[in-house]
Amino acid sequence: MTAETTTSTTFDLEMDGPSALELMSTIREFESRLPGYSEEGLIRGSTHPSVGMEAVAVGVSWALRASDSVASNHRGHAHCLAKGADAGRTLAEILGRSDGYCGGKGGSMHIGVKELGLLGTNGIVGAGIGLATGAALAAQAQGTDDVAVAYFGDGATNQGVLAEAFNLAAIWNLPVIFVCENNHFAQSATLEEMVAQPDLRRRGEAYGVPSVDVDGMDVEAVSNAAAEAVRRARSGQGPSFIVADTYRYLGHMAGDTEIYRTAEQVEQWKGRDPIARLAKKLLDSNVLDEAQLNVIAAAAVTVVDGAEEFAKASPYPDVSSAFTQVSEDNR
Ligand SMILES: Cc1ncc(C[n+]2csc(CCOP(=O)(O)OP(=O)(O)O)c2C)c(N)n1
């Protein structure tokens, strides 16, 4: 779902709500199955689910178009799916299969899809910030009105690259949107343990980047903040910083013992669940009825069933593919 498929510049519950619910439900189903695949031995290495955080990727992507760039992080499947990646090919990549977007050689943390503007999920914390800023510089130099988004976590705000990118983007007026998914943890460290000033918005402001806090569990609020940032970037008014308050329901990765938080805290955040909230809004405002909500929930399961079937049936890449896709002219 992108703004190209909508006609509004603010999120319209009746027009945009059902598709946002559909997409968030599909991402939830997709991400919820990952720990099971790890246990089955289908995923080599670590993978980081974003269950609970769906409203950020879906809300931001709603304001984007296909030619805009997105640089993601290690918790990046939702960013890809929300920007239009096919669930089957995304899962095939995560499972290391040849029908994955990178031929199964990248895995969860290297999903790049040039034609969708996806510059890649990324295992180096903070690295996407520099990539998106570079993509924004390229768009500016080429005279397009495309924008670039960098998604990163609260932990990544302590990487030096963010200070450099904020500054360059501000003085060069770059069309880049910095999106911090503040899920309150970096692996097992809380934000308050990591920084003396947890009001992250102030970091952007300090560099002259217009910065806003947004409820990251509310897709409508995220969409509207993203639309405003995109409008500014496309019209040559430079960068924005969006700090989305959100939470991951599952562990940092499969096998996380989660001793750094209580079950009560997790339950409390589930009370703000972005999918349940949007479903209730749609019901209360008579946009959808119970039966239609059930159809959307069932459709998400069907999509992910299909993706799973496709990915599991895909063969592992042949050894001969090891030296392809290593450079632009070596496809
Ligand atoms: C440069 C770098 N340092 C450390 C790590 C190890 N590491 C992987 S994920 C992670 C936590 C990142 O936290 P955050 O940016 O808040 O994202 P979240 O996992 O909460 O989504 C760390 C420290 C890494 N991958 N790269």
The ligand as a MOL file (V3000), in Angstrom:
LIG
                    3D

  0  0  0     0  0            999 V3000
M  V30 BEGIN CTAB
M  V30 COUNTS 26 27 0 0 0
M  V30 BEGIN ATOM
M  V30 1 C 27.4050 -1.8080 14.8920 0
M  V30 2 C 26.7050 -2.9070 15.6390 0
M  V30 3 N 26.8440 -2.9710 16.9800 0
M  V30 4 C 26.2080 -3.9550 17.6670 0
M  V30 5 C 25.4580 -4.8940 17.0120 0
M  V30 6 C 24.7480 -6.0000 17.7840 0
M  V30 7 N 23.3130 -5.7100 17.8380 0 CHG=1
M  V30 8 C 22.4510 -6.2730 16.9570 0
M  V30 9 S 20.8780 -5.7410 17.1830 0
M  V30 10 C 21.3400 -4.7520 18.4600 0
M  V30 11 C 20.3190 -3.9120 19.1760 0
M  V30 12 C 19.8510 -2.7830 18.3490 0
M  V30 13 O 18.8450 -2.0940 19.0240 0
M  V30 14 P 17.9380 -1.0560 18.2880 0
M  V30 15 O 18.7330 -0.2610 17.3400 0
M  V30 16 O 17.1990 -0.3170 19.3430 0
M  V30 17 O 16.9260 -1.9370 17.4230 0
M  V30 18 P 15.9030 -3.0510 17.9350 0
M  V30 19 O 16.6550 -4.3490 17.9840 0
M  V30 20 O 15.4030 -2.6360 19.2670 0
M  V30 21 O 14.8390 -3.0780 16.9060 0
M  V30 22 C 22.7020 -4.8440 18.6990 0
M  V30 23 C 23.4100 -4.0980 19.7500 0
M  V30 24 C 25.3830 -4.8080 15.6060 0
M  V30 25 N 24.6700 -5.6790 14.8960 0
M  V30 26 N 25.9880 -3.7850 14.9480 0
M  V30 END ATOM
M  V30 BEGIN BOND
M  V30 1 1 1 2
M  V30 2 1 2 3
M  V30 3 2 2 26
M  V30 4 2 3 4
M  V30 5 1 4 5
M  V30 6 1 5 6
M  V30 7 2 5 24
M  V30 8 1 6 7
M  V30 9 2 7 8
M  V30 10 1 7 22
M  V30 11 1 8 9
M  V30 12 1 9 10
M  V30 13 1 10 11
M  V30 14 2 10 22
M  V30 15 1 11 12
M  V30 16 1 12 13
M  V30 17 1 13 14
M  V30 18 2 14 15
M  V30 19 1 14 16
M  V30 20 1 14 17
M  V30 21 1 17 18
M  V30 22 2 18 19
M  V30 23 1 18 20
M  V30 24 1 18 21
M  V30 25 1 22 23
M  V30 26 1 24 25
M  V30 27 1 24 26
M  V30 END BOND
M  V30 END CTAB
M  END
